[in-house]
Amino acid sequence: MKYQRLAIPDVVLLTPKILGDARGFFMETFRQDEFVKHCGNYQFVQDNHSSSGLGILRGLHYQHKQPQGKLVRVTQGEVFDVAVDMRQSSPTFGKWVGEVLSDTNKRMLWVPPGFAHGFLVTSDMAEFQYKCTDYYAPGDEYALRWDDPTVGIAWPLTAGAPVLSAKDSAARSFKDCPWYD
């Protein structure tokens, strides 16, 4: 596995070594000792899986009192995946990074606690899977507006505005969101 720190160094792009032949492929998707070495000493407690169609945007979500780190990947289709630094004490506070994750490139993204996370489906459909470092806490859930001008995410929109859930349509602006210390 190759581990690459991005423009926000706490966010790490993981690219697996893929072994393939006429039968198909094999790859290691997670190894605790290597993950700790490159990303930090985190334990995962919950796995999630979603399916979404073209133009659907999920996020930007985070939990404030029970922050979740997320190791995300796409097993079918393609998404543009985004992490926004919500940590006031960070030199990259309010900045974002984005990467294309797909079933073809098989890359994964480590989004540590303290970040809002979301993705836009850029293929006809996408299967999205992720591991979390804390449990889902419905009363602690927040959403940052996908189009907040302060953050200024350059989403690769091809067909106008994305499709949002009611919760994401009512998301807060960056200045109105609770931040981490």
C-alpha positions as CSV (number, residue, x, y, z in Angstrom):
1,M,0.0,0.0,0.0
2,K,1.2,3.5,-0.9
3,Y,0.3,6.2,1.6
4,Q,0.4,9.8,0.3
5,R,-0.2,12.9,2.5
6,L,-2.3,15.5,0.6
7,A,-2.4,19.3,0.7
8,I,-3.9,18.9,4.2
9,P,-1.3,16.5,5.6
10,D,-3.6,14.8,8.0
11,V,-5.7,13.5,5.1
12,V,-4.0,10.5,3.5
13,L,-4.6,8.9,0.0
14,L,-4.1,5.2,0.1
15,T,-3.3,3.4,-3.2
16,P,-3.2,-0.4,-2.9
17,K,-0.9,-2.7,-4.7
18,I,-3.0,-4.7,-7.1
19,L,-2.1,-8.2,-8.2
20,G,-4.0,-9.3,-11.3
21,D,-4.1,-11.8,-14.1
22,A,-6.6,-13.4,-16.4
23,R,-8.6,-14.6,-13.4
24,G,-9.1,-11.1,-11.9
25,F,-7.3,-9.2,-9.2
26,F,-6.3,-9.4,-5.5
27,M,-5.5,-6.5,-3.2
28,E,-5.1,-5.9,0.5
29,T,-7.6,-3.2,1.6
30,F,-6.6,-2.7,5.2
31,R,-3.7,-3.6,7.5
32,Q,-3.8,-2.2,11.0
33,D,0.0,-2.0,11.7
34,E,0.6,-0.1,8.4
35,F,-2.4,2.1,8.9
36,V,-1.2,3.1,12.4
37,K,2.3,3.8,11.1
38,H,1.1,6.2,8.3
39,C,-2.3,7.5,9.6
40,G,-2.3,7.3,13.4
41,N,-3.4,5.0,16.1
42,Y,-7.1,4.6,15.4
43,Q,-9.4,1.7,15.8
44,F,-12.5,1.1,13.6
45,V,-15.8,0.3,15.3
46,Q,-18.4,0.6,12.5
47,D,-18.5,-0.1,8.7
48,N,-21.0,1.6,6.4
49,H,-22.1,1.0,2.8
50,S,-24.2,3.3,0.5
51,S,-25.4,3.2,-3.0
52,S,-26.1,6.4,-5.0
53,G,-26.9,7.5,-8.5
54,L,-25.2,10.1,-10.8
55,G,-25.3,13.6,-9.4
56,I,-26.1,12.7,-5.9
57,L,-24.1,14.6,-3.3
58,R,-23.9,13.2,0.2
59,G,-22.5,15.5,2.9
60,L,-20.7,17.3,4.1
61,H,-21.2,15.5,7.4
62,Y,-19.5,15.3,10.7
63,Q,-20.1,14.6,14.4
64,H,-18.9,17.2,16.9
65,K,-18.9,15.6,20.3
66,Q,-18.2,12.1,18.9
67,P,-16.0,12.9,15.9
68,Q,-15.5,10.0,13.5
69,G,-12.4,9.3,11.4
70,K,-13.4,7.6,8.1
71,L,-11.4,5.3,5.8
72,V,-13.5,5.5,2.6
73,R,-13.4,3.7,-0.7
74,V,-15.6,3.0,-3.8
75,T,-16.3,-0.6,-4.8
76,Q,-18.4,0.2,-7.9
77,G,-18.5,3.4,-9.9
78,E,-16.8,6.8,-9.2
79,V,-17.1,9.7,-6.8
80,F,-15.3,13.0,-6.1
81,D,-14.6,12.7,-2.4
82,V,-14.0,15.8,-0.2
83,A,-12.7,16.5,3.3
84,V,-13.0,19.9,5.0
85,D,-10.8,20.8,8.0
86,M,-13.1,22.0,10.8
87,R,-10.4,22.3,13.5
88,Q,-9.9,25.9,14.6
89,S,-6.4,25.2,15.8
90,S,-5.2,23.7,12.5
91,P,-3.2,25.7,10.0
92,T,-5.5,24.3,7.3
93,F,-8.8,25.3,9.1
94,G,-11.5,25.9,6.6
95,K,-9.5,24.3,3.7
96,W,-10.6,21.3,1.7
97,V,-9.1,18.5,-0.3
98,G,-10.8,16.3,-2.9
99,E,-9.8,13.1,-4.7
100,V,-11.5,10.9,-7.3
101,L,-12.1,7.4,-5.9
102,S,-13.3,4.7,-8.1
103,D,-13.6,0.9,-8.6
104,T,-11.0,1.4,-11.3
105,N,-8.3,3.2,-9.4
106,K,-9.2,1.4,-6.1
107,R,-7.8,4.3,-4.0
108,M,-9.0,5.0,-0.5
109,L,-9.0,8.2,1.5
110,W,-8.3,8.5,5.2
111,V,-10.4,11.4,6.7
112,P,-9.4,11.9,10.3
113,P,-11.7,13.1,13.1
114,G,-12.2,16.8,13.0
115,F,-13.2,17.0,9.3
116,A,-16.5,17.3,7.5
117,H,-16.8,14.7,4.7
118,G,-18.9,14.3,1.6
119,F,-18.9,13.0,-1.9
120,L,-20.4,13.6,-5.3
121,V,-21.3,10.6,-7.6
122,T,-19.7,11.2,-11.0
123,S,-20.7,7.8,-12.6
124,D,-24.1,6.4,-13.3
125,M,-24.1,4.9,-9.8
126,A,-21.6,4.2,-7.1
127,E,-21.2,1.8,-4.2
128,F,-19.4,3.6,-1.3
129,Q,-18.0,1.9,1.7
130,Y,-16.3,3.3,4.8
131,K,-14.9,2.3,8.2
132,C,-15.5,4.7,11.2
133,T,-13.5,5.2,14.3
134,D,-16.7,6.0,16.4
135,Y,-20.3,5.0,16.3
136,Y,-23.0,7.0,14.5
137,A,-24.6,9.4,17.0
138,P,-27.8,10.9,15.5
139,G,-28.0,13.7,18.1
140,D,-24.5,14.8,17.3
141,E,-24.8,15.0,13.5
142,Y,-24.0,18.2,11.6
143,A,-23.9,19.1,7.9
144,L,-21.8,21.8,6.2
145,R,-23.3,23.3,3.0
146,W,-21.8,21.7,0.0
147,D,-21.7,25.1,-1.8
148,D,-20.5,27.3,1.0
149,P,-18.5,30.2,-0.6
150,T,-16.1,30.5,2.4
151,V,-14.9,26.9,1.8
152,G,-15.2,27.1,-2.0
153,I,-15.1,23.5,-3.0
154,A,-14.6,23.0,-6.8
155,W,-17.1,20.2,-7.3
156,P,-17.0,18.6,-10.8
157,L,-20.6,19.3,-11.6
158,T,-21.7,18.2,-15.1
159,A,-25.5,18.5,-14.9
160,G,-26.2,21.6,-12.8
161,A,-27.0,21.4,-9.1
162,P,-26.5,18.1,-7.4
163,V,-29.3,16.0,-5.8
164,L,-29.4,16.5,-2.1
165,S,-31.2,14.9,0.9
166,A,-33.5,17.2,2.9
167,K,-30.9,17.2,5.7
168,D,-28.1,18.3,3.3
169,S,-30.4,20.9,1.7
170,A,-30.8,22.5,5.2
171,A,-27.0,22.3,6.0
172,R,-25.3,25.2,7.8
173,S,-22.9,27.7,6.4
174,F,-19.2,27.3,7.5
175,K,-19.5,30.3,9.8
176,D,-22.6,28.8,11.5
177,C,-21.2,25.3,12.0
178,P,-19.7,24.2,15.3
179,W,-16.0,23.8,15.0
180,Y,-13.5,21.7,16.8
181,D,-10.9,23.4,19.1
